[in-house]
């Protein structure tokens, strides 16, 4: 049961990032700007090992 609750919280967080700043967004997919925001807010981007450019490259390769 805990896994289900965790997954629901994860999906809700994803949806919030997916619609951030975009009134037309459905919440089903992220754009590059919101992917970078998610990475920054989650402290994935540290400026040394992983930069904003790195997460932009990852996004462009998997979109």
N, CA, C and O atoms as a MOPAC input file, in Angstrom:
PM7 MOZYME 1SCF
protein

 N      0.81700 1    -1.19500 1     0.00000 1
 C      0.00000 1     0.00000 1     0.00000 1
 C      0.86400 1     1.26400 1     0.00000 1
 O      0.51900 1     2.24700 1    -0.65500 1
 N      1.97700 1     1.24500 1     0.72400 1
 C      2.84000 1     2.42500 1     0.79300 1
 C      3.38600 1     2.78800 1    -0.58500 1
 O      3.53300 1     3.96600 1    -0.91000 1
 N      3.68500 1     1.76900 1    -1.39400 1
 C      4.19300 1     2.04300 1    -2.73700 1
 C      3.16700 1     2.80200 1    -3.56800 1
 O      3.52900 1     3.69300 1    -4.33600 1
 N      1.91700 1     2.46300 1    -3.42400 1
 C      0.85500 1     3.14400 1    -4.15600 1
 C      0.75900 1     4.60900 1    -3.74300 1
 O      0.60600 1     5.48700 1    -4.59300 1
 N      0.84800 1     4.87300 1    -2.44600 1
 C      0.79600 1     6.25100 1    -1.95000 1
 C      2.01800 1     7.03200 1    -2.41800 1
 O      1.90400 1     8.19900 1    -2.79300 1
 N      3.18800 1     6.39200 1    -2.39600 1
 C      4.40700 1     7.05100 1    -2.86400 1
 C      4.30200 1     7.38500 1    -4.34900 1
 O      4.69600 1     8.47000 1    -4.77600 1
 N      3.77700 1     6.46000 1    -5.12200 1
 C      3.63400 1     6.68600 1    -6.56100 1
 C      2.66000 1     7.82500 1    -6.82900 1
 O      2.88800 1     8.63900 1    -7.72500 1
 N      1.59600 1     7.88900 1    -6.07500 1
 C      0.61800 1     8.96700 1    -6.25700 1
 C      1.25000 1    10.32400 1    -5.93900 1
 O      1.00400 1    11.30000 1    -6.64800 1
 N      2.05400 1    10.39300 1    -4.89000 1
 C      2.74000 1    11.65100 1    -4.54700 1
 C      3.74900 1    12.02200 1    -5.63000 1
 O      3.89000 1    13.19500 1    -5.97700 1
 N      4.44100 1    11.03100 1    -6.15500 1
 C      5.39400 1    11.27800 1    -7.23100 1
 C      4.68500 1    11.81500 1    -8.47300 1
 O      5.15000 1    12.77600 1    -9.08600 1
 N      3.57500 1    11.20800 1    -8.84200 1
 C      2.81200 1    11.67100 1   -10.00600 1
 C      2.26800 1    13.08000 1    -9.80100 1
 O      2.25500 1    13.88200 1   -10.73400 1
 N      1.82600 1    13.38000 1    -8.60600 1
 C      1.31600 1    14.72500 1    -8.31600 1
 C      2.43200 1    15.76300 1    -8.43600 1
 O      2.21500 1    16.84500 1    -8.98100 1
 N      3.62400 1    15.43900 1    -7.92900 1
 C      4.76300 1    16.35100 1    -8.06000 1
 C      5.10700 1    16.55400 1    -9.53900 1
 O      5.36500 1    17.67800 1    -9.97100 1
 N      5.11000 1    15.47000 1   -10.30600 1
 C      5.38200 1    15.56500 1   -11.74000 1
 C      4.37700 1    16.48800 1   -12.41700 1
 O      4.75700 1    17.36200 1   -13.19500 1
 N      3.10000 1    16.29400 1   -12.12100 1
 C      2.05300 1    17.12600 1   -12.74000 1
 C      2.24800 1    18.60300 1   -12.41500 1
 O      2.04900 1    19.46400 1   -13.27200 1
 N      2.63500 1    18.89200 1   -11.18000 1
 C      2.84800 1    20.29600 1   -10.79300 1
 C      3.98700 1    20.91300 1   -11.59400 1
 O      3.87800 1    22.05200 1   -12.04800 1
 N      5.07800 1    20.17400 1   -11.77200 1
 C      6.17500 1    20.68600 1   -12.58700 1
 C      5.75300 1    20.78800 1   -14.04900 1
 O      6.14500 1    21.72600 1   -14.74300 1
 N      4.96700 1    19.83800 1   -14.51600 1
 C      4.57500 1    19.80900 1   -15.92700 1
 C      3.69900 1    20.99500 1   -16.31600 1
 O      3.74900 1    21.43300 1   -17.46500 1
 N      2.90800 1    21.52100 1   -15.40500 1
 C      2.02000 1    22.64100 1   -15.74300 1
 C      2.56800 1    23.98900 1   -15.28000 1
 O      1.97500 1    25.02700 1   -15.57300 1
 N      3.67500 1    23.98800 1   -14.57200 1
 C      4.23600 1    25.22200 1   -14.02400 1
 C      4.47500 1    26.25400 1   -15.13200 1
 O      5.24400 1    26.01600 1   -16.06300 1
 N      3.81400 1    27.38500 1   -15.01400 1
 C      4.02400 1    28.48800 1   -15.94200 1
 C      3.41400 1    28.31100 1   -17.32200 1
 O      3.68300 1    29.11100 1   -18.21800 1
 N      2.60700 1    27.29200 1   -17.51200 1
 C      2.02200 1    27.03000 1   -18.83300 1
 C      0.53700 1    26.72700 1   -18.67300 1
 O      0.15600 1    25.62200 1   -18.28800 1
 N     -0.28800 1    27.71000 1   -18.97000 1
 C     -1.73100 1    27.55100 1   -18.76600 1
 C     -2.35100 1    26.53400 1   -19.72600 1
 O     -3.45500 1    26.04700 1   -19.48000 1
 N     -1.65800 1    26.21300 1   -20.80700 1
 C     -2.18900 1    25.25400 1   -21.78100 1
 C     -1.71600 1    23.82300 1   -21.53200 1
 O     -2.17400 1    22.89600 1   -22.20100 1
 N     -0.81000 1    23.63500 1   -20.58100 1
 C     -0.24400 1    22.30400 1   -20.32700 1
 C     -1.28600 1    21.37100 1   -19.72400 1
 O     -2.15900 1    21.79000 1   -18.96400 1
 N     -1.17100 1    20.10400 1   -20.08100 1
 C     -2.10700 1    19.08900 1   -19.57800 1
 C     -1.59200 1    18.40100 1   -18.32300 1
 O     -2.36400 1    17.76800 1   -17.60300 1
 N     -0.29100 1    18.51800 1   -18.05300 1
 C      0.29600 1    17.83700 1   -16.90000 1
 C      0.76500 1    16.43400 1   -17.21400 1
 O      1.15000 1    15.68600 1   -16.31500 1
 N      0.73500 1    16.07200 1   -18.49000 1
 C      1.13800 1    14.72100 1   -18.88200 1
 C      2.58200 1    14.64100 1   -19.35900 1
 O      3.15500 1    13.55300 1   -19.43100 1
 N      3.17400 1    15.79000 1   -19.68400 1
 C      4.56600 1    15.78600 1   -20.12200 1
 C      5.23800 1    17.08600 1   -19.71800 1
 O      4.59100 1    18.12300 1   -19.56500 1
 N      6.55500 1    17.00600 1   -19.55100 1
 C      7.35400 1    18.17200 1   -19.18000 1
 C      7.93500 1    18.81800 1   -20.42500 1
 O      8.23900 1    18.13400 1   -21.40300 1
 N      8.08600 1    20.13000 1   -20.38900 1
 C      8.87200 1    20.79100 1   -21.42800 1
 C     10.29600 1    20.95300 1   -20.88400 1
 O     10.55200 1    20.67100 1   -19.71400 1
 N     11.20400 1    21.40100 1   -21.72500 1
 C     12.60300 1    21.51800 1   -21.31800 1
 C     12.81900 1    22.47000 1   -20.15700 1
 O     13.63500 1    22.20500 1   -19.27400 1
 N     12.09600 1    23.56700 1   -20.15600 1
 C     12.23900 1    24.55500 1   -19.08600 1
 C     11.82400 1    23.96300 1   -17.74400 1
 O     12.50700 1    24.15100 1   -16.73700 1
 N     10.70800 1    23.25000 1   -17.73300 1
 C     10.22200 1    22.68000 1   -16.48000 1
 C     11.06500 1    21.48700 1   -16.03500 1
 O     11.18000 1    21.23200 1   -14.83700 1
 N     11.65800 1    20.74900 1   -16.98300 1
 C     12.59600 1    19.67600 1   -16.63800 1
 C     13.80600 1    20.27900 1   -15.92100 1
 O     14.26000 1    19.74900 1   -14.90600 1
 N     14.32100 1    21.38200 1   -16.45000 1
 C     15.46200 1    22.04100 1   -15.81600 1
 C     15.08500 1    22.55300 1   -14.42600 1
 O     15.89000 1    22.46400 1   -13.49900 1
 N     13.88000 1    23.08400 1   -14.27100 1
 C     13.42000 1    23.55100 1   -12.95900 1
 C     13.32700 1    22.38900 1   -11.98100 1
 O     13.75300 1    22.51000 1   -10.83200 1
 N     12.77700 1    21.26800 1   -12.42400 1
 C     12.68900 1    20.09100 1   -11.56600 1
 C     14.08600 1    19.67500 1   -11.10700 1
 O     14.30300 1    19.41200 1    -9.92400 1
 N     15.02400 1    19.61800 1   -12.03900 1
 C     16.39200 1    19.22300 1   -11.69500 1
 C     17.03900 1    20.21000 1   -10.73100 1
 O     17.75500 1    19.80700 1    -9.81500 1
 N     16.79100 1    21.49300 1   -10.93200 1
 C     17.35300 1    22.50600 1   -10.03600 1
 C     16.71900 1    22.41900 1    -8.65100 1
 O     17.42800 1    22.43900 1    -7.64500 1
 N     15.39800 1    22.32300 1    -8.59000 1
 C     14.70200 1    22.26800 1    -7.30000 1
 C     15.04700 1    21.01000 1    -6.51000 1
 O     15.04400 1    21.02500 1    -5.27900 1
 N     15.34400 1    19.92100 1    -7.21800 1
 C     15.71100 1    18.65700 1    -6.55900 1
 C     17.21200 1    18.57300 1    -6.29100 1
 O     17.71700 1    17.54600 1    -5.83800 1
 N     17.91100 1    19.66200 1    -6.57500 1
 C     19.34900 1    19.76800 1    -6.35100 1
 C     20.16100 1    18.73900 1    -7.14400 1
 O     21.21600 1    18.28700 1    -6.70000 1
 N     19.65100 1    18.37900 1    -8.31900 1
 C     20.41000 1    17.52700 1    -9.23300 1
 C     21.49300 1    18.36200 1    -9.89900 1
 O     22.62100 1    17.90600 1   -10.08800 1
 N     21.13500 1    19.59000 1   -10.25200 1
 C     22.10700 1    20.52000 1   -10.82600 1
 C     22.92500 1    21.09500 1    -9.67700 1
 O     22.39400 1    21.76500 1    -8.79100 1
 N     24.23500 1    20.82100 1    -9.70800 1
 C     25.10000 1    21.34400 1    -8.65200 1
 C     26.10500 1    22.35900 1    -9.18700 1
 O     26.84700 1    22.96700 1    -8.41400 1
 N     26.13200 1    22.54400 1   -10.50000 1
 C     27.02200 1    23.53000 1   -11.09400 1
 C     28.43500 1    23.02900 1   -11.32200 1
 O     29.21500 1    23.68000 1   -12.01700 1
 N     28.78000 1    21.88700 1   -10.75200 1
 C     30.12400 1    21.32800 1   -10.93600 1
 C     30.05200 1    20.01600 1   -11.70300 1
 O     30.56800 1    19.90900 1   -12.81600 1
 N     29.41400 1    19.02700 1   -11.10900 1
 C     29.30500 1    17.71600 1   -11.75000 1
 C     28.18500 1    17.67900 1   -12.77700 1
 O     28.33100 1    17.07600 1   -13.84000 1
 N     27.08500 1    18.31400 1   -12.46700 1
 C     25.93700 1    18.36700 1   -13.37500 1
 C     25.50400 1    19.82100 1   -13.50700 1
 O     25.20800 1    20.49000 1   -12.51700 1
 N     25.47400 1    20.29100 1   -14.73700 1
 C     25.13300 1    21.68800 1   -15.00300 1
 C     23.77600 1    21.78500 1   -15.70000 1
 O     23.18500 1    20.78000 1   -16.09500 1
 N     23.31100 1    22.99300 1   -15.83500 1
 C     22.07800 1    23.22900 1   -16.57200 1
 C     22.18100 1    22.74500 1   -18.01200 1
 O     21.21300 1    22.23200 1   -18.57500 1
 N     23.34400 1    22.90800 1   -18.59700 1
 C     23.56200 1    22.42400 1   -19.95900 1
 C     23.42500 1    20.90800 1   -20.02600 1
 O     22.85100 1    20.37000 1   -20.97300 1
 N     23.95600 1    20.22300 1   -19.01300 1
 C     23.85300 1    18.75900 1   -18.97800 1
 C     22.39700 1    18.29900 1   -18.97800 1
 O     22.03300 1    17.39300 1   -19.72800 1
 N     21.56500 1    18.91800 1   -18.14300 1
 C     20.16600 1    18.48000 1   -18.08900 1
 C     19.42200 1    18.86500 1   -19.36300 1
 O     18.48200 1    18.17600 1   -19.76000 1
 N     19.83100 1    19.95800 1   -20.01000 1
 C     19.24100 1    20.31700 1   -21.30500 1
 C     19.57800 1    19.26000 1   -22.36300 1
 O     18.72900 1    18.89300 1   -23.17600 1
 N     20.81200 1    18.78200 1   -22.34300 1
 C     21.22600 1    17.75500 1   -23.30300 1
 C     20.45200 1    16.46300 1   -23.06300 1
 O     19.98100 1    15.83200 1   -24.00900 1
 N     20.32100 1    16.07200 1   -21.80200 1
 C     19.55800 1    14.86300 1   -21.47700 1
 C     18.13300 1    15.00500 1   -21.99200 1
 O     17.59700 1    14.08600 1   -22.61100 1
 N     17.52100 1    16.15400 1   -21.73600 1
 C     16.14100 1    16.36200 1   -22.18300 1
 C     16.03000 1    16.24200 1   -23.69900 1
 O     15.12700 1    15.58000 1   -24.21100 1
 N     16.94500 1    16.87700 1   -24.41000 1
 C     16.86000 1    16.86400 1   -25.87500 1
 C     17.06300 1    15.46300 1   -26.45000 1
 O     16.55400 1    15.15800 1   -27.52900 1
 N     17.79800 1    14.61300 1   -25.74400 1
 C     18.03400 1    13.25900 1   -26.24700 1
 C     16.87300 1    12.31400 1   -25.98000 1
 O     16.71100 1    11.32000 1   -26.68800 1
 N     16.06400 1    12.60900 1   -24.96900 1
 C     14.99400 1    11.66600 1   -24.61700 1
 C     13.58900 1    12.16400 1   -24.94800 1
 O     12.62500 1    11.41100 1   -24.81000 1
 N     13.45600 1    13.40000 1   -25.37600 1
 C     12.10200 1    13.92100 1   -25.64800 1
 C     11.45400 1    13.27300 1   -26.82600 1
 O     10.32100 1    13.60900 1   -27.17000 1

